[in-house]
C-alpha cells in the first residue's frame, strides 16, 4: 500500500554520513510517496525532540525489523557505517539496527 504524507507534515528524511546514528520510536512504516525519490519503503521515527524523521529502508533494514518483530511504539537505533563493496564489485550501504521493545 502506498500512502501520501500529508502536505502539512514537514517530514525530513534521514540522510546520514558514515558513522551517524539515529534513534527514535517507530510511528509507522510502509511505502510512502517521497517527493524526491518517488515511492520508498520508509520507517517513520519520532526522535527525542518529537520530530518525525523518515528513514528509507533497504533490504537489510527491512529484514532486521522483521527479525526483531519491530512494531510501532518500539525504540529503534540505526547506525549507518558507510558504503562498502562486495567481492563481486557491487557496492552497498552497511547499517546496523537495534530494537528495544518498550511495551
N, C-alpha and C positions, 0 to 999 in steps of 0.2 A: 504494500500500500504506500502510495506517495502522498505526502502531506505538504501543504504550503504553510510556511511560517507566517503568522500574522504580520502585516506590514508595519504595525506599530511596535512589534517586538524587535528591538535593536540587538539582534543576536550577533555576537562576534564569534569567529571561528578561530580555534587554536592553530597557530602556525609556528610550531616550535623550531628552535635551533637545537643542534646536538647538545645533549646534557640537560635539557629543560624538562621539568616535571609539572604536571597539572593534577590537582586533586579536587574532588567535589562529589556531591551527592547526585546520583542519577535521577534526572527528572523524567526522561523519556528517551527512547531510541527508535529509530526507524529510518525510512528513506524519505529525505526531505529535498525540496527544490532549493538548491543552493544557488544564489544569484550569479556566482562566479563560475562554479564547476558543474552546473546542472544538477541532476539527481545524484545524491550521495547518501550512502548509509552513514548515519550520524548518531552520535550519542550526545544528549544534552546534559551538561553537568552544571549544578549550581555551586559556585565556589563560596569561600568564606565571607565575601562582601555581598553575597546574594545575587551576583551577576550570573546570568546563564550563558555558558560558553559551549559552542558546538565543537565536538571532536570527530573528525572524519575517520571512519573505521576502515581498516584494511582487513585482509583475511585473518591475520594473526590476532588482531584485537577482537574481531567477531568470535573467533574460536575460543579465545581466552575468556571472554564474557560468558559464553555458553558453558565452558568447563567449570567456571566458578558459580554457575547459576545466578549470575548478577541480575537484579531486578531493580525497578525504581525504588529509591529510598536507601540503596546501598552506597557506601562510600567507596569511590574508586580513585586510585592513583595511577597515572600513566606517565611513563618516562620515555622520551624519545632519545635514542642513543646515536642517531645519525644514519646516514646511508652506508650500506655495506654491499660487498659484491660476492656473489656465489661463485663456486668453482667454474660454472659454465659461462661466467662473464656477465650474467644478469644482475642488476642492482636491485636492492630492496631497502625499505626503511625498517630499522630494528627498533622495537619497542619492548618494554616490559609493562605488565599490568598487574596490580594488586587490588583485591576486592575485600572490603571489610563489611560483613553483614551487620547492619545497625539494628535490625529488627529482632 
